[in-house]
Amino acid sequence: MKRIALMMILAFLLAGCGQAIQKTPDQPQAVDPPTQVEEQPAREEVLLETVGKMTLEEKIGQVLMAGFEGTEVTEREASLIQDYHIGGFILFGRNITDEGGTKDLIQELKSLNLESPYPLLVGVDEEGGTVTRLSGIFPNLPPQSRLGESGDPELAYQYGSIQGEKLRRLGFNVNFSPVLDVDSNPDNPVIGNRSISGDPNMVADLGIQLWKGIADQGVVPVGKHYPGHGDTDVDSHTLLPVIEKSKDQLQSTELIPFQASIQEGIPAMMVGHLLIPSLHDRPASLSRVIMEDLLREDQGFDGVVFSDDLTMGAITQDMTVSEAAVEFIGAGGDIALICHGDTNVMDAFEAIRSAVEEGILSEVDLDRKVVRIIRLKEDFGLEDKAASEDFKDDLENRIEGLFD
């Protein structure tokens, strides 16, 4: 009897313990693995499968973005779209007339691309201040330094929203803005008041709000000029700036705004033509150490990397545009920006194709770049359709009243 009673008490205690464990909210419960349920393939795998069905020429086209002359589409632009499968175009003041003419120009480019499943990127530098292409159509906003003077995050967001709405109204879908450089050198001939502030944390906080305002209009924002063009005294349009700073010094100033934007999910970055000897003996835009090791591995960026214009003097003083395009792609870049020259884009296309065929560039690596580009286009819902008309009627009043 004693043994039976003891067993009954033990069973009772064990049952009680089991109930106590089940009632403890912090204790994870065992879950039986699902049976006969196939996992959905990851998005990257689906995109890789899609890219794997593209021709080599279609892939190469996606990693190129071209400039052109004039206010009308010529046979050259039509050929770039239909024969070279170009991924996008960048427009400058030379291409932009009035509102109607600009919308028609952009839509003509897009209409030539309708047979492609991959919509065109159509970009512009619309920063505000002196770097604007649309001041003949809309009232211009003051330079981004005014945002730093205000210290107002809501103002920065509205600034970006207005810039994005301007672009969307015309049919653009990429803005090479904001400038995330820190204005730390008074002798800088090219950044200055294009920067939000000399305080890296102010640039970080307001820069994030600015690009979110652009993105919320359905326009891709591109932070620039990684890893920071603020502490230079040379204009990279003509010469290669040299930044004599250590990695620790960069992390304490220049890299702060870029890191903050990466953590907030900025979709694209532009890498500048900047030489930082402490990191590498190649310009940032041609450096795997900077684009892969620093930007992607250390800082965790998984978006699209644009080059600054490869026809700038900082690059062409030492190599051809085609050589630069191959090196940029091989070093970790995604979209080579080639803004000038009748044949530079075609020559770069052929050079990249030859580099892949000869094993200098990896087609597997090229596939990953195209995945990032297609993912970006999908994320923003880009289509080769006419410009949106669902804009605010009071856009001009919003612009003129923003800093009142």
Secondary structure, DSSP 4 states (H G I P E B T S, - for coil): -HHHHHHHHHHHHHHHHHHHHHH-TTSPPP-PPPSS-PPPPPHHHHHHHHHHTS-HHHHHHHTEEE---SSS--HHHHHHHHTS---EEEE-GGG--SHHHHHHHHHHHHHTTTTSSSPPEEEE---BTTB-S-TTTSPPPPPTHHHHHHT-HHHHHHHHHHHHHHHHHHT--EE---B------TT-SSSGGGSS-SSHHHHHHHHHHHHHHHHTTT-EE-EEEET--SS-SS-TTTS--B----HHHHHHTTHHHHHHHHHHT--EEEE---B-TTT-SS-GGG-HIIIIIIIIIIT---SEEEEPPTTSHHHHTTS-HHHHHHHHHHTT-SBEEE-S-SSHHHHHHHHHHHHHHTTSS-HHHHHHHHHHHHHHHHHTT--S-PPP----TTHHHHHHHTT-
